[in-house]
Amino acid sequence: MIRVRVLRDGQKVEEVAMADLATVRAQPGVLIWVEVVSPTPDELVALGREFDIHEVALEDLEIGERQRPKVEQYPDQDQVLLVFYAALPHTDGKPTRLVEVDLVAGQNYLITSHGGAPVDPTPFARRVKARRELAAEGAGYLLYVALDELVDTFFPALDIIGEQLVEVEESVLGGDTDVQGRILAIRKELIEVRRIIGPMRDAMVVLLRRDLGLFSDEAQRYLQDVYDHLIRLTESVEDYQEVLAGTLEANATLASNRVNTVARNLAAYAAIFAVVTMISGIYGMNFHHMPELSWRLGYAWAVGLMVLCAGGLWVYFKRKGWL
């Protein structure tokens, strides 16, 4: 599906048909946003023909395997291609879902391609209208709004991960022994997010340092703000990973302490039963000349000695904290 939205003179947003796109592009003072959702091969061919998209960039617009975030410049077409991601929040206990969004920006147009649901244009248009003077300069501000909206989706996702980290920490300190799986799941999720945020930050560095000639100086300053957000996200992920490493280490330490406690308990009981076994072994030897062998109270004496020794050892280990 392809939706074409046109901003005229920074004031009015209207949706036009793909067939009328060539006529609209020839009009002055228009800014075009083309949203492509799960495009068919025929739709991509028509889009490439209309905007003279480089064939390599056209391949990247196809919905396929996850690509690494990147920036590619096509000077002959006055275009730049960006591969970015949005983070969809947790649903039904599932981890954060990362959705690839491909963007192609030109002088007065922006093309976004993704495999999700159609985007609500209302907040997008509201932000563009708020800075009409920047929107009138070209697609640079439009690209900033799109990238800023994508990057901002990571903040709520990381907030949820942070809440999960607090819950896991409390569970570990509370003595919960069934948190190892949750810790490793959060660790895997953070690694996935970091693998995306890092290249996105590098892509923004490339976009800001290259002299593309497509965006005004003011639009470049706004794009710098997106880079600053990515720096904050990177630092947040690193902080969460450090906290998670500490939680994992604390859980391992507590697990080791629990093992040591069990080992002490077993050692104490083994010592108690060893004394009982020793006494019963002595009185079970088949020697003819043996003290208390013919004693009438010999059985009671042996049993009493076992109980006395076992009880004494139990009291000793209890005071030592082994039991």
C-alpha positions as CSV (number, residue, x, y, z in Angstrom):
1,M,0.0,0.0,0.0
2,I,1.2,3.5,-0.9
3,R,-0.2,6.7,0.7
4,V,0.8,10.1,-0.6
5,R,0.4,13.1,1.7
6,V,1.1,16.6,0.5
7,L,1.8,19.7,2.7
8,R,1.1,22.9,0.8
9,D,2.8,26.1,2.0
10,G,3.3,24.6,5.4
11,Q,-0.4,24.8,6.2
12,K,-2.7,22.3,4.6
13,V,-2.1,18.5,4.5
14,E,-4.1,16.5,1.9
15,E,-3.9,13.0,0.6
16,V,-3.5,12.5,-3.2
17,A,-3.6,9.5,-5.4
18,M,-0.4,8.0,-6.7
19,A,-1.5,8.7,-10.3
20,D,-1.6,12.5,-9.5
21,L,1.9,12.5,-7.9
22,A,3.7,13.8,-11.0
23,T,1.4,16.8,-11.3
24,V,1.7,17.6,-7.6
25,R,5.5,17.4,-7.6
26,A,5.6,20.1,-10.3
27,Q,3.7,22.5,-8.1
28,P,5.8,25.0,-6.1
29,G,5.8,25.1,-2.3
30,V,4.8,21.5,-1.7
31,L,6.3,19.0,0.6
32,I,5.5,15.3,-0.1
33,W,5.5,12.4,2.3
34,V,5.0,9.0,0.8
35,E,4.2,6.2,3.2
36,V,4.9,2.7,1.8
37,V,3.5,-0.2,3.8
38,S,4.5,-3.8,2.8
39,P,4.9,-2.8,-0.8
40,T,4.4,-5.1,-3.7
41,P,7.0,-5.4,-6.5
42,D,4.8,-3.4,-8.9
43,E,4.4,-0.6,-6.4
44,L,8.1,-0.4,-5.8
45,V,8.7,-0.2,-9.6
46,A,6.2,2.6,-9.9
47,L,7.7,4.5,-6.9
48,G,11.2,4.1,-8.3
49,R,10.2,5.4,-11.7
50,E,8.4,8.4,-10.2
51,F,11.2,9.5,-7.9
52,D,14.1,8.2,-9.9
53,I,15.2,6.0,-7.0
54,H,18.5,4.3,-7.4
55,E,18.1,0.5,-7.9
56,V,20.2,-0.3,-4.9
57,A,18.0,1.9,-2.7
58,L,14.9,0.4,-4.2
59,E,16.1,-3.1,-3.1
60,D,16.6,-1.8,0.4
61,L,13.0,-0.6,0.4
62,E,11.8,-4.2,0.0
63,I,10.6,-5.8,3.2
64,G,12.9,-8.7,3.8
65,E,15.6,-9.7,6.3
66,R,16.6,-7.2,8.9
67,Q,19.2,-4.7,7.7
68,R,21.8,-3.0,9.7
69,P,21.1,0.7,10.3
70,K,23.0,2.8,7.7
71,V,23.1,5.9,5.5
72,E,23.7,5.8,1.8
73,Q,24.1,8.8,-0.5
74,Y,23.1,8.9,-4.2
75,P,24.3,12.3,-5.5
76,D,23.1,11.6,-9.1
77,Q,19.6,11.4,-7.8
78,D,20.0,14.0,-5.0
79,Q,18.8,11.4,-2.6
80,V,19.9,9.9,0.7
81,L,18.7,6.5,2.0
82,L,18.5,5.7,5.7
83,V,17.7,2.4,7.4
84,F,16.4,3.1,10.9
85,Y,14.3,1.2,13.5
86,A,11.3,1.8,15.8
87,A,10.8,0.0,19.1
88,L,7.3,-1.3,19.8
89,P,6.6,-1.8,23.5
90,H,6.1,-5.1,25.3
91,T,2.8,-6.9,24.8
92,D,1.6,-9.9,26.8
93,G,5.0,-10.4,28.4
94,K,6.9,-10.5,25.0
95,P,10.1,-8.6,24.5
96,T,10.4,-5.3,22.7
97,R,9.9,-5.7,18.9
98,L,12.2,-3.8,16.6
99,V,10.6,-2.7,13.3
100,E,12.7,-1.6,10.4
101,V,11.8,1.6,8.7
102,D,13.6,2.6,5.4
103,L,13.6,6.3,4.5
104,V,14.5,8.0,1.2
105,A,14.8,11.8,1.3
106,G,15.1,14.2,-1.6
107,Q,14.8,18.0,-2.0
108,N,11.1,18.2,-1.3
109,Y,10.0,14.7,-0.5
110,L,10.4,11.9,2.0
111,I,9.6,8.2,1.4
112,T,9.1,5.9,4.4
113,S,8.8,2.1,3.9
114,H,8.0,-0.4,6.7
115,G,6.1,-3.6,7.3
116,G,3.9,-2.5,10.1
117,A,0.5,-0.8,10.3
118,P,-0.1,2.6,8.6
119,V,1.2,5.6,10.6
120,D,-1.2,8.1,12.1
121,P,-0.3,11.3,10.2
122,T,-1.9,13.7,12.7
123,P,1.0,14.2,15.2
124,F,3.5,14.1,12.3
125,A,1.7,16.9,10.5
126,R,1.2,18.9,13.7
127,R,5.0,19.0,14.3
128,V,5.8,20.0,10.7
129,K,3.2,22.7,10.7
130,A,4.6,24.1,14.0
131,R,7.8,25.1,12.1
132,R,6.4,26.2,8.7
133,E,9.5,28.2,7.9
134,L,11.7,25.1,8.2
135,A,9.2,22.9,6.2
136,A,9.3,25.5,3.4
137,E,13.1,24.9,3.1
138,G,12.7,21.3,1.9
139,A,12.6,17.8,3.2
140,G,15.3,18.2,5.9
141,Y,12.9,19.1,8.6
142,L,10.5,16.4,7.5
143,L,13.3,13.9,7.8
144,Y,14.1,15.2,11.2
145,V,10.5,14.7,12.4
146,A,10.5,11.2,11.0
147,L,13.8,10.2,12.7
148,D,12.9,11.9,15.9
149,E,9.6,10.0,16.1
150,L,11.4,6.7,15.5
151,V,14.1,7.3,18.0
152,D,11.6,8.5,20.7
153,T,9.9,5.1,20.5
154,F,13.0,3.6,22.3
155,F,12.6,5.6,25.4
156,P,9.3,4.0,26.6
157,A,10.7,0.6,25.7
158,L,13.8,1.2,27.8
159,D,11.7,2.5,30.7
160,I,9.8,-0.8,30.7
161,I,13.1,-2.7,30.7
162,G,14.3,-0.5,33.6
163,E,11.1,-1.4,35.6
164,Q,11.8,-5.0,34.9
165,L,15.3,-4.6,36.2
166,V,14.0,-3.1,39.5
167,E,11.6,-6.0,39.9
168,V,14.3,-8.6,39.2
169,E,16.7,-6.8,41.7
170,E,13.9,-6.9,44.4
171,S,13.3,-10.6,43.6
172,V,17.0,-11.5,44.0
173,L,17.4,-9.6,47.3
174,G,14.1,-11.1,48.5
175,G,15.6,-14.6,48.1
176,D,13.6,-15.7,45.0
177,T,15.5,-18.6,43.4
178,D,13.6,-18.6,40.1
179,V,14.9,-15.4,38.5
180,Q,17.9,-16.7,36.4
181,G,15.7,-17.0,33.3
182,R,14.2,-13.5,33.7
183,I,17.7,-12.0,34.1
184,L,19.0,-13.8,30.9
185,A,15.9,-12.7,29.0
186,I,16.4,-9.0,29.9
187,R,20.1,-9.4,29.0
188,K,19.3,-10.8,25.6
189,E,16.8,-7.9,25.0
190,L,19.3,-5.3,25.9
191,I,21.9,-6.8,23.6
192,E,19.3,-6.7,20.7
193,V,18.5,-3.0,21.4
194,R,22.2,-2.1,21.7
195,R,22.9,-3.8,18.3
196,I,20.4,-1.5,16.7
197,I,21.0,1.8,18.6
198,G,24.8,1.7,18.1
199,P,24.6,1.6,14.3
200,M,21.8,4.1,14.3
201,R,24.1,6.5,16.2
202,D,26.9,5.8,13.7
203,A,24.5,6.5,10.8
204,M,23.6,9.8,12.3
205,V,27.2,10.8,12.5
206,V,27.6,10.0,8.8
207,L,24.5,12.0,8.0
208,L,25.7,15.0,9.9
209,R,29.3,15.0,8.7
210,R,28.6,14.5,5.0
211,D,27.9,17.6,2.9
212,L,24.8,16.2,1.2
213,G,23.5,19.6,-0.1
214,L,19.9,18.5,0.6
215,F,19.3,20.1,4.0
216,S,19.6,23.6,5.2
217,D,21.9,24.5,8.1
218,E,18.9,24.9,10.4
219,A,17.6,21.5,9.5
220,Q,21.1,20.1,10.2
221,R,20.9,21.5,13.7
222,Y,17.6,19.7,14.3
223,L,19.1,16.5,13.0
224,Q,21.9,17.0,15.6
225,D,19.1,16.7,18.2
226,V,18.3,13.2,17.0
227,Y,22.0,12.3,17.4
228,D,21.9,13.6,21.0
229,H,18.9,11.4,21.7
230,L,20.7,8.4,20.4
231,I,23.6,9.2,22.7
232,R,21.3,9.2,25.7
233,L,19.8,5.9,24.6
234,T,23.2,4.3,24.2
235,E,24.2,5.5,27.7
236,S,20.9,4.2,29.2
237,V,21.5,0.8,27.6
238,E,25.0,0.7,29.0
239,D,23.8,1.7,32.4
240,Y,21.1,-1.0,32.4
241,Q,23.7,-3.6,31.3
242,E,25.9,-2.7,34.2
243,V,23.0,-2.9,36.6
244,L,22.0,-6.3,35.1
245,A,25.6,-7.6,35.4
246,G,25.5,-6.6,39.1
247,T,22.2,-8.3,39.6
248,L,23.4,-11.4,37.8
249,E,26.5,-11.4,40.0
250,A,24.4,-10.9,43.2
251,N,22.1,-13.8,42.2
252,A,25.1,-16.0,41.6
253,T,26.6,-15.0,45.0
254,L,23.3,-15.7,46.8
255,A,23.0,-19.1,45.0
256,S,26.5,-20.0,46.0
257,N,25.7,-19.0,49.6
258,R,22.6,-21.2,49.5
259,V,24.8,-24.1,48.2
260,N,27.3,-23.5,51.0
261,T,24.4,-23.5,53.6
262,V,23.1,-26.8,52.3
263,A,26.6,-28.2,52.3
264,R,27.1,-27.1,56.0
265,N,23.8,-28.7,56.9
266,L,24.7,-32.0,55.3
267,A,28.2,-31.9,56.9
268,A,26.6,-31.3,60.4
269,Y,24.1,-34.2,60.0
270,A,26.8,-36.4,58.6
271,A,28.9,-35.7,61.7
272,I,26.0,-36.5,64.0
273,F,25.2,-39.8,62.3
274,A,28.9,-40.7,62.2
275,V,29.1,-40.6,66.0
276,V,26.0,-42.7,66.3
277,T,27.3,-45.2,63.7
278,M,30.6,-45.4,65.5
279,I,29.0,-46.2,68.9
280,S,26.7,-48.8,67.3
281,G,29.7,-50.3,65.5
282,I,31.7,-50.6,68.7
283,Y,28.9,-52.4,70.5
284,G,28.2,-54.6,67.5
285,M,31.7,-56.2,67.5
286,N,31.7,-60.0,68.2
287,F,34.3,-60.1,70.9
288,H,33.8,-62.5,73.8
289,H,35.5,-60.5,76.5
290,M,33.9,-57.0,76.1
291,P,32.8,-54.5,78.8
292,E,29.0,-54.4,79.4
293,L,28.6,-57.5,77.3
294,S,26.7,-59.3,80.0
295,W,25.4,-56.2,81.7
296,R,21.7,-56.0,82.1
297,L,21.5,-52.3,81.3
298,G,24.0,-52.5,78.4
299,Y,21.4,-51.9,75.7
300,A,19.9,-48.9,77.4
301,W,23.4,-47.5,78.1
302,A,24.4,-47.8,74.3
303,V,21.2,-46.2,73.1
304,G,21.5,-43.4,75.7
305,L,25.1,-42.7,74.8
306,M,24.0,-42.4,71.1
307,V,21.3,-39.9,72.0
308,L,23.6,-37.9,74.3
309,C,26.4,-37.6,71.7
310,A,24.0,-36.9,68.8
311,G,22.1,-34.3,70.9
312,G,25.3,-32.6,72.0
313,L,26.6,-32.3,68.5
314,W,23.2,-31.0,67.3
315,V,23.3,-28.2,70.0
316,Y,26.9,-27.4,69.0
317,F,26.1,-27.1,65.3
318,K,23.0,-25.1,66.0
319,R,24.9,-22.5,68.0
320,K,27.5,-22.3,65.2
321,G,24.6,-21.6,62.7
322,W,25.2,-24.7,60.7
323,L,21.6,-26.0,61.3
